[in-house]
């Protein structure tokens, strides 16, 4: 079943005194239920912008978007965290901002403490924590957000080495399950490993959509060609 | 998100904000009381001893005006530019932007209520015994709360697009402070200036608060209706502006 369909979608930003910057010129693709769709492209191609249009936080100003579900959210890390608050308050606050029920988050706190191995530190303001500890809490919380469509931008792993493995594994497990996922990355190996289908975007235009190996080959050829062009120019 | 969820966010975030504020400074929440006291001292010296404005019970008179004004001013100043700091968040989750200024207002209102309680105690100690008319304060406080929210919603919705407005607001607030009748009784002002000055809803609020607390009189219901109508108008306009611009905040560049 088709969950979302983009047709000739465009979006531009107004900048003070600089006119408009068109980030997405012409994007057309669809998202099917249960699949993992990769979005690939070079820096500044419009990948993250596209993801935010999917999330509904950016409103497209051109084209049409058909949605069969509104239940679509970005995987966010440390959203709305406040340095002077302790881990529990931050977890509740961040969860509520992402649409979770306060009671639900409270019931999950013991689980989160165990998962993040934070122990008594959870009662201390997060400004006294290490970066890795904050990252762990952010990640544990992100796992609690369970939208119908999960949108992931780039980073699959957070924290120190040990937790990196743990977090990466958790996300991969989530992606490989029945969850519908849109994954943005410029790492070809990540896309190759996880995605059923891929959309390739170049300077705000979707160049191709299809099976992972087919689109990746096109993308690779394109990158190689443009690099050799640059070399000989 | 449902309205109930927004309400839960407002309440929790208000609590969190106050907690964070308490932890940021050594004296913590004592500042909430110390600040208006420092304010009072300065104005007492300037207007009572230097300008020689003589009104009966000048300290009480000044204190009532200052505390109401402080609530209004700090809410407006702190809330109107709050959206800019939430742009990154608005890019990541679908959430109505109006909650952020409202949170600042409720946090300031909690602080006000603490200071206000102390004011009542101070008045009591200095001979103004609480009486049944004091219950009218509930009406006044509720209406002022609505008024502040309305003004803040209108300002906060447009400041992200025209940040210069916040500079104007700062100066406007300073000007407003001098014409709101905080350190002089309104009947000291000759007509027609007096009529012009009472267009300002905060002027009427402060006058009526004094009537209740210092003269044990009920507030003028005509005044109350006037302030309430302005509050509702501002709330309506503010929420409409937020609805109109909701999708544009995320696209702004971060500060």
Boltz contact constraints between the chains, C-beta under 6 A:
constraints:
  - contact:
      token1: [A, 13]
      token2: [B, 251]
      max_distance: 6.0
  - contact:
      token1: [A, 52]
      token2: [B, 91]
      max_distance: 6.0
  - contact:
      token1: [A, 56]
      token2: [B, 94]
      max_distance: 6.0
  - contact:
      token1: [A, 57]
      token2: [B, 91]
      max_distance: 6.0
  - contact:
      token1: [A, 57]
      token2: [B, 94]
      max_distance: 6.0
  - contact:
      token1: [A, 57]
      token2: [B, 250]
      max_distance: 6.0
  - contact:
      token1: [A, 58]
      token2: [B, 250]
      max_distance: 6.0
  - contact:
      token1: [A, 59]
      token2: [B, 247]
      max_distance: 6.0
  - contact:
      token1: [A, 74]
      token2: [B, 92]
      max_distance: 6.0
  - contact:
      token1: [A, 76]
      token2: [B, 92]
      max_distance: 6.0
  - contact:
      token1: [A, 79]
      token2: [B, 92]
      max_distance: 6.0
  - contact:
      token1: [A, 80]
      token2: [B, 89]
      max_distance: 6.0
  - contact:
      token1: [A, 82]
      token2: [B, 20]
      max_distance: 6.0
  - contact:
      token1: [A, 84]
      token2: [B, 20]
      max_distance: 6.0
  - contact:
      token1: [A, 84]
      token2: [B, 23]
      max_distance: 6.0
  - contact:
      token1: [A, 84]
      token2: [B, 24]
      max_distance: 6.0
  - contact:
      token1: [A, 85]
      token2: [B, 16]
      max_distance: 6.0
  - contact:
      token1: [A, 85]
      token2: [B, 20]
      max_distance: 6.0
  - contact:
      token1: [A, 89]
      token2: [B, 16]
      max_distance: 6.0
  - contact:
      token1: [A, 93]
      token2: [B, 16]
      max_distance: 6.0
  - contact:
      token1: [A, 96]
      token2: [B, 9]
      max_distance: 6.0
  - contact:
      token1: [A, 97]
      token2: [B, 93]
      max_distance: 6.0
  - contact:
      token1: [A, 98]
      token2: [B, 93]
      max_distance: 6.0
  - contact:
      token1: [A, 99]
      token2: [B, 1]
      max_distance: 6.0
  - contact:
      token1: [A, 102]
      token2: [B, 8]
      max_distance: 6.0
